[in-house]
Amino acid sequence: MSKETAFAAVSRLYQEFLKLPFPPGLAGADQAGFGLVMLDSDTAAWIFIWIRNGGALETQGRSGLLRCIARLDRVIPILSEPDDPQYWHRFHDMARLVAAS
């Protein structure tokens, strides 16, 4: 996927993602040792910064995003249906598109 295509795809997915509510009942929840609210906000912040910067992240941003992806890799496999795994998979896919571009 070209950088321009990735940018357009992530921008669209991010706008759709912003309309989704955070999964009910997960405020304050931890999975695999990570707070889900912080994982959500940290990942969203790096994706937002990437979009704001026209598809670029500095070294610190890239490291932060990769850390979020590694945490999502640990969290997603242990989620149950009430944790809304689809929400997290969508987030994970977006983050991976950003990291790959």
N, C-alpha and C positions, 0 to 999 in steps of 0.2 A: 504494500500500500504506500503510495507516495505521501510525502509530508503534507501536501495540500489536501489530499483526500482524507488523511488521518485528522487533520485540523478540522475540516468540515464535519466529519463524523463525530469527533469528540465534542465539538461545540454543540451539535444538535443533541447528542445523548446527554450532555450536561444540562442543557435547558430542560429536557424531559425529566431528568433526574431531580432537578430542583423542585418540580411539582409533586414529587412523591413524598408522602409523610414518612418520618422516621418510624421504623416498625414499633407498633404499640407494645408497651411493657418492657422495652429494652433499655430505657433510660436508667443508668446506673448499673447495667448488667455487664458482667465480664465473661469472656470466652477465651480459653487458652491463655489466660493471664493478661488479657488486654481489655481495657474499657471500650465498649462498643461505640459510645458517644464520641470519645476522643479519636478512635480509629476512623469513624465517619467524618468528623470535622477535619482531621489532619489530611486525609486523602482528598477530600473535597477542596481543601485549601491549595494543595499542590496542583490539582487539575485546574482550578481557577487561575492560579498564577501562570501556568503554562498557556492557557487560553489568552489571558491578558497580555502576555509577552509575545503573542503571535506564533505560538508553537515552540517556545524555547524555555528551558529551565537551566539555571546556573548549577554548578556542581553541588552546592548544598541542597538545592531543590530536588535535583535528580536523586541524591542520596536519601532524602526524606521520602520521596515517592517510592523508591525501591524498598525502603524499610516498611512502608505501609503495605505494599504488595506482599512482602514476606509475611507480614502479620495476617493479612487476608488469606494467604495460602494456608496458614495454620488454623484460622478461625472457621472458614467456610466448611471444611469437612465435618466439623462437629456440630453444626447448626441443626436444629430440629425445625419442623414446620412452623411452630409459633414464632420462631426467630426470623421468619421471612427470608429464606435463603436466596430467593430470586432477587431481592433488593441488593444483597451483598454480591451476588454473581454479576449483576449489571455494573455495580460499582467497580468490581475487580476487572471486568472486561475493559471498562473505560481507562482505568489506571494502567493497564497493560498496553493499551493503544498509545497512550502518552509516552510510556517508557520506551516503547519500540520505535518511536518516531525520532 
